[in-house]
Amino acid sequence: MWKRHWGLNREPFHDGGSPFVALPSHLEAVSRLAYTIESGQRLGVLRAEAGLGKSTVLVQAVAESRRAGRRIALAFHPFDAVGLWNELAGRLGAPAVASQGDRAASWRRLERAVQVCSLEGRRVVLAVDGAEALWDESNRPDLLRLAQLDGGSATVILAVRERDEPEPALPWALTIGLDRLTRSEVERYLAAKLAAAGCGDPLFTPPAIVRLHALSSGVPRGLDRLASLALMAAASRGLEAVSSEVVDGAARECQVPWS
């Protein structure tokens, strides 16, 4: 009902079909990841705090980099190295092995898959979203080992959550970060998401945008959640736009951290 109230054809902030919004910091990160792939670098690391859009940027960079002569394998949130190796090998078209829990066999399977692509004249890109589970000191070597496949012929892109402790020095890797959204970027972000869902009208008043930016601290994930709740609340009252009071009320009722 609330989507019909605003003339929306789908949920603008949580739908899987939501578009990439070309904000400056995200565009720069996509461009740098694409450069890493195009130039055949061994390793690129996209590092940012939770909720800033690492997955969105990675998926966009991968989409822009797909072309003939290149084979891209994209894995999401690996639990362990062996599972990751098998997932990447499978996405490269490697045949199944008898025991996917066998560490040595799983690595050989991935090695062979990369070598086959090289023999076919195709460059391999291995991209891993949510790689922070393997970013600790004991597991990181298994993750970085990907960059040594087939003599370093593959390009590896890792998206990892930024942590409080010092990050390891990777002198041969391109490290890319993401910034929180500014108030003007929040306005552009909201307008683009709403337009893609069928509504070109500015549904949030300027004071509401200020509150959304302040409460979310410019973190897209928190912004998405709060904007959706505010739209629902305003629709339930029959309002023609979302006010700052509605945003504040939605934030109080949910009582979760938005950033």
WOVEN-V221862 format. One record per residue. N is the residue number from 1. PSI is psi in radians with two decimals (* if undefined). OMEGA is omega in whole degrees, 0 to 359 (none if undefined). D_LAST is the distance of its C-alpha to the last C-alpha in Angstrom with 2 decimals. Layout:
n=N psi=PSI omega=OMEGA d_last=D_LAST
n=N psi=PSI omega=OMEGA d_last=D_LAST
//
This chain:
n=1 psi=-0.75 omega=184 d_last=28.10
n=2 psi=-0.57 omega=178 d_last=25.00
n=3 psi=-0.67 omega=178 d_last=25.06
n=4 psi=-0.62 omega=179 d_last=28.72
n=5 psi=-0.68 omega=183 d_last=28.08
n=6 psi=0.02 omega=181 d_last=26.11
n=7 psi=0.53 omega=181 d_last=28.45
n=8 psi=2.49 omega=178 d_last=26.00
n=9 psi=-0.08 omega=175 d_last=27.54
n=10 psi=3.01 omega=176 d_last=24.51
n=11 psi=2.07 omega=187 d_last=20.86
n=12 psi=-0.39 omega=188 d_last=19.31
n=13 psi=-0.16 omega=181 d_last=15.75
n=14 psi=0.11 omega=180 d_last=16.42
n=15 psi=2.46 omega=180 d_last=19.99
n=16 psi=-0.35 omega=180 d_last=21.09
n=17 psi=0.13 omega=181 d_last=23.15
n=18 psi=2.39 omega=187 d_last=20.39
n=19 psi=2.82 omega=170 d_last=21.39
n=20 psi=2.25 omega=179 d_last=20.11
n=21 psi=2.13 omega=188 d_last=19.07
n=22 psi=1.24 omega=175 d_last=20.82
n=23 psi=2.64 omega=186 d_last=18.42
n=24 psi=-0.87 omega=183 d_last=19.88
n=25 psi=-0.62 omega=179 d_last=17.66
n=26 psi=-0.69 omega=177 d_last=17.74
n=27 psi=-0.74 omega=179 d_last=21.45
n=28 psi=-0.75 omega=180 d_last=22.15
n=29 psi=-0.73 omega=178 d_last=20.59
n=30 psi=-0.77 omega=181 d_last=22.59
n=31 psi=-0.70 omega=181 d_last=25.66
n=32 psi=-0.63 omega=175 d_last=25.47
n=33 psi=-0.74 omega=178 d_last=25.11
n=34 psi=-0.67 omega=177 d_last=27.98
n=35 psi=-0.73 omega=178 d_last=29.99
n=36 psi=-0.73 omega=180 d_last=29.54
n=37 psi=-0.85 omega=184 d_last=31.00
n=38 psi=-0.63 omega=183 d_last=33.68
n=39 psi=-0.03 omega=177 d_last=34.94
n=40 psi=0.50 omega=177 d_last=35.19
n=41 psi=2.69 omega=181 d_last=33.09
n=42 psi=-0.71 omega=190 d_last=32.76
n=43 psi=2.32 omega=171 d_last=29.06
n=44 psi=2.37 omega=181 d_last=25.83
n=45 psi=2.06 omega=175 d_last=22.48
n=46 psi=1.96 omega=188 d_last=19.19
n=47 psi=2.16 omega=180 d_last=16.71
n=48 psi=2.84 omega=179 d_last=13.00
n=49 psi=2.90 omega=184 d_last=9.80
n=50 psi=2.44 omega=172 d_last=8.49
n=51 psi=0.01 omega=184 d_last=7.55
n=52 psi=-0.09 omega=175 d_last=9.22
n=53 psi=0.44 omega=180 d_last=12.37
n=54 psi=-0.79 omega=182 d_last=14.73
n=55 psi=-0.76 omega=180 d_last=16.56
n=56 psi=-0.80 omega=181 d_last=17.09
n=57 psi=-0.77 omega=181 d_last=18.46
n=58 psi=-0.83 omega=181 d_last=20.59
n=59 psi=-0.69 omega=179 d_last=22.09
n=60 psi=-0.76 omega=179 d_last=22.90
n=61 psi=-0.71 omega=178 d_last=24.56
n=62 psi=-0.76 omega=180 d_last=26.53
n=63 psi=-0.72 omega=181 d_last=27.64
n=64 psi=-0.31 omega=184 d_last=28.87
n=65 psi=-0.05 omega=180 d_last=30.69
n=66 psi=2.28 omega=176 d_last=32.70
n=67 psi=2.95 omega=178 d_last=36.40
n=68 psi=2.50 omega=180 d_last=39.83
n=69 psi=0.10 omega=179 d_last=40.59
n=70 psi=2.37 omega=178 d_last=37.11
n=71 psi=2.09 omega=183 d_last=35.81
n=72 psi=2.25 omega=175 d_last=32.06
n=73 psi=2.12 omega=182 d_last=30.73
n=74 psi=2.13 omega=180 d_last=27.04
n=75 psi=2.63 omega=184 d_last=25.76
n=76 psi=2.24 omega=171 d_last=22.49
n=77 psi=1.13 omega=180 d_last=20.97
n=78 psi=2.55 omega=178 d_last=24.26
n=79 psi=-0.66 omega=178 d_last=25.07
n=80 psi=2.96 omega=186 d_last=27.87
n=81 psi=-0.75 omega=182 d_last=29.92
n=82 psi=-0.76 omega=178 d_last=32.88
n=83 psi=-0.69 omega=178 d_last=30.94
n=84 psi=-0.82 omega=180 d_last=29.28
n=85 psi=-0.76 omega=180 d_last=32.71
n=86 psi=-0.67 omega=179 d_last=34.22
n=87 psi=-0.77 omega=179 d_last=31.55
n=88 psi=-0.75 omega=179 d_last=31.95
n=89 psi=-0.75 omega=179 d_last=35.72
n=90 psi=-0.68 omega=180 d_last=35.78
n=91 psi=-0.36 omega=175 d_last=33.85
n=92 psi=-0.02 omega=177 d_last=36.45
n=93 psi=0.25 omega=181 d_last=39.16
n=94 psi=2.48 omega=177 d_last=40.46
n=95 psi=2.69 omega=181 d_last=42.71
n=96 psi=2.70 omega=176 d_last=41.63
n=97 psi=2.80 omega=184 d_last=42.82
n=98 psi=-0.77 omega=182 d_last=44.48
n=99 psi=1.81 omega=180 d_last=41.94
n=100 psi=-0.08 omega=176 d_last=38.40
n=101 psi=-0.12 omega=180 d_last=37.68
n=102 psi=2.04 omega=186 d_last=40.15
n=103 psi=-0.90 omega=183 d_last=38.32
n=104 psi=-0.75 omega=181 d_last=41.17
n=105 psi=-0.63 omega=180 d_last=42.00
n=106 psi=-0.71 omega=178 d_last=38.42
n=107 psi=-0.74 omega=179 d_last=38.22
n=108 psi=-0.65 omega=179 d_last=41.67
n=109 psi=-0.78 omega=179 d_last=40.65
n=110 psi=-0.72 omega=178 d_last=37.78
n=111 psi=-0.82 omega=181 d_last=40.12
n=112 psi=-0.68 omega=181 d_last=42.74
n=113 psi=-0.73 omega=179 d_last=40.39
n=114 psi=-0.72 omega=180 d_last=39.32
n=115 psi=-0.69 omega=178 d_last=42.98
n=116 psi=-0.76 omega=178 d_last=44.13
n=117 psi=-0.72 omega=179 d_last=41.74
n=118 psi=-0.73 omega=179 d_last=43.04
n=119 psi=-0.49 omega=178 d_last=46.60
n=120 psi=-0.02 omega=180 d_last=45.89
n=121 psi=0.38 omega=181 d_last=44.74
n=122 psi=2.27 omega=176 d_last=41.08
n=123 psi=2.48 omega=184 d_last=38.30
n=124 psi=2.37 omega=172 d_last=35.63
n=125 psi=2.16 omega=178 d_last=31.86
n=126 psi=1.99 omega=182 d_last=29.86
n=127 psi=2.36 omega=183 d_last=26.13
n=128 psi=2.01 omega=176 d_last=23.78
n=129 psi=2.47 omega=181 d_last=20.21
n=130 psi=0.74 omega=184 d_last=18.18
n=131 psi=0.07 omega=184 d_last=20.78
n=132 psi=-0.40 omega=178 d_last=18.90
n=133 psi=-0.39 omega=180 d_last=21.01
n=134 psi=0.30 omega=186 d_last=23.97
n=135 psi=0.01 omega=178 d_last=22.59
n=136 psi=2.95 omega=188 d_last=23.84
n=137 psi=-0.60 omega=184 d_last=27.14
n=138 psi=-0.55 omega=184 d_last=29.37
n=139 psi=-0.33 omega=186 d_last=28.18
n=140 psi=-0.68 omega=179 d_last=27.34
n=141 psi=-0.63 omega=178 d_last=31.03
n=142 psi=-0.57 omega=179 d_last=31.30
n=143 psi=-0.81 omega=181 d_last=28.44
n=144 psi=-0.33 omega=178 d_last=29.86
n=145 psi=-0.42 omega=179 d_last=33.28
n=146 psi=-0.59 omega=183 d_last=32.49
n=147 psi=-0.14 omega=179 d_last=33.04
n=148 psi=-0.03 omega=182 d_last=36.61
n=149 psi=2.40 omega=177 d_last=37.69
n=150 psi=0.78 omega=178 d_last=40.98
n=151 psi=0.41 omega=180 d_last=41.31
n=152 psi=0.36 omega=182 d_last=37.90
n=153 psi=-0.38 omega=181 d_last=38.68
n=154 psi=2.67 omega=172 d_last=35.39
n=155 psi=2.29 omega=181 d_last=32.11
n=156 psi=2.25 omega=177 d_last=29.11
n=157 psi=2.15 omega=181 d_last=25.51
n=158 psi=2.29 omega=173 d_last=22.76
n=159 psi=2.06 omega=185 d_last=19.01
n=160 psi=2.60 omega=178 d_last=17.39
n=161 psi=2.34 omega=179 d_last=14.08
n=162 psi=2.46 omega=182 d_last=14.05
n=163 psi=2.90 omega=181 d_last=15.07
n=164 psi=-0.60 omega=182 d_last=15.79
n=165 psi=2.76 omega=181 d_last=19.51
n=166 psi=2.43 omega=180 d_last=21.64
n=167 psi=2.62 omega=180 d_last=21.89
n=168 psi=2.61 omega=176 d_last=25.45
n=169 psi=2.21 omega=178 d_last=27.54
n=170 psi=1.43 omega=188 d_last=28.48
n=171 psi=-0.39 omega=182 d_last=31.02
n=172 psi=0.27 omega=181 d_last=31.99
n=173 psi=2.58 omega=172 d_last=28.56
n=174 psi=2.04 omega=181 d_last=26.64
n=175 psi=2.28 omega=186 d_last=23.04
n=176 psi=2.40 omega=180 d_last=20.55
n=177 psi=3.01 omega=176 d_last=17.01
n=178 psi=2.48 omega=179 d_last=14.32
n=179 psi=2.77 omega=172 d_last=12.76
n=180 psi=2.73 omega=183 d_last=9.78
n=181 psi=2.47 omega=172 d_last=11.35
n=182 psi=3.01 omega=180 d_last=13.57
n=183 psi=-0.73 omega=179 d_last=14.47
n=184 psi=-0.59 omega=177 d_last=17.53
n=185 psi=-0.64 omega=176 d_last=15.85
n=186 psi=-0.74 omega=179 d_last=13.64
n=187 psi=-0.79 omega=178 d_last=17.07
n=188 psi=-0.71 omega=181 d_last=18.70
n=189 psi=-0.84 omega=180 d_last=16.14
n=190 psi=-0.79 omega=182 d_last=16.55
n=191 psi=-0.73 omega=181 d_last=20.30
n=192 psi=-0.73 omega=180 d_last=20.77
n=193 psi=-0.74 omega=180 d_last=19.14
n=194 psi=-0.73 omega=180 d_last=21.19
n=195 psi=-0.69 omega=180 d_last=24.30
n=196 psi=-0.37 omega=178 d_last=24.17
n=197 psi=0.16 omega=173 d_last=24.14
n=198 psi=0.10 omega=181 d_last=27.20
n=199 psi=2.00 omega=179 d_last=26.17
n=200 psi=0.01 omega=181 d_last=26.82
n=201 psi=2.58 omega=176 d_last=26.39
n=202 psi=1.70 omega=186 d_last=23.55
n=203 psi=-0.34 omega=180 d_last=22.24
n=204 psi=2.26 omega=178 d_last=19.63
n=205 psi=2.76 omega=178 d_last=21.28
n=206 psi=-0.77 omega=176 d_last=20.43
n=207 psi=-0.57 omega=178 d_last=19.12
n=208 psi=-0.67 omega=178 d_last=16.90
n=209 psi=-0.70 omega=177 d_last=15.44
n=210 psi=-0.77 omega=180 d_last=14.90
n=211 psi=-0.70 omega=177 d_last=13.04
n=212 psi=-0.72 omega=178 d_last=10.88
n=213 psi=-0.77 omega=182 d_last=10.05
n=214 psi=-0.80 omega=184 d_last=9.61
n=215 psi=-0.60 omega=180 d_last=7.55
n=216 psi=-0.18 omega=185 d_last=5.00
n=217 psi=0.46 omega=178 d_last=5.70
n=218 psi=0.30 omega=178 d_last=7.48
n=219 psi=2.04 omega=185 d_last=5.54
n=220 psi=-0.69 omega=182 d_last=8.37
n=221 psi=-0.78 omega=177 d_last=7.61
n=222 psi=-0.65 omega=178 d_last=5.43
n=223 psi=-0.77 omega=179 d_last=8.11
n=224 psi=-0.84 omega=183 d_last=10.74
n=225 psi=-0.83 omega=184 d_last=10.35
n=226 psi=-0.67 omega=179 d_last=10.42
n=227 psi=-0.71 omega=179 d_last=13.11
n=228 psi=-0.81 omega=180 d_last=15.14
n=229 psi=-0.68 omega=180 d_last=15.25
n=230 psi=-0.69 omega=177 d_last=16.24
n=231 psi=-0.75 omega=179 d_last=18.90
n=232 psi=-0.78 omega=182 d_last=20.27
n=233 psi=-0.76 omega=181 d_last=20.52
n=234 psi=-0.66 omega=179 d_last=22.24
n=235 psi=-0.69 omega=181 d_last=24.54
n=236 psi=-0.41 omega=178 d_last=25.61
n=237 psi=-0.02 omega=180 d_last=26.80
n=238 psi=0.43 omega=182 d_last=28.57
n=239 psi=2.74 omega=179 d_last=26.83
n=240 psi=-0.18 omega=178 d_last=27.40
n=241 psi=2.82 omega=180 d_last=24.01
n=242 psi=2.12 omega=181 d_last=20.57
n=243 psi=2.96 omega=177 d_last=20.52
n=244 psi=-0.57 omega=179 d_last=18.00
n=245 psi=-0.68 omega=178 d_last=19.43
n=246 psi=-0.74 omega=179 d_last=18.68
n=247 psi=-0.81 omega=180 d_last=14.99
n=248 psi=-0.69 omega=179 d_last=14.88
n=249 psi=-0.72 omega=179 d_last=17.04
n=250 psi=-0.67 omega=180 d_last=15.00
n=251 psi=-0.70 omega=180 d_last=11.91
n=252 psi=-0.71 omega=183 d_last=14.44
n=253 psi=-0.62 omega=183 d_last=16.19
n=254 psi=-0.66 omega=177 d_last=13.50
n=255 psi=0.90 omega=174 d_last=12.10
n=256 psi=2.69 omega=177 d_last=9.18
n=257 psi=2.34 omega=183 d_last=5.73
n=258 psi=-0.16 omega=181 d_last=3.79
n=259 psi=* omega=none d_last=0.00
//
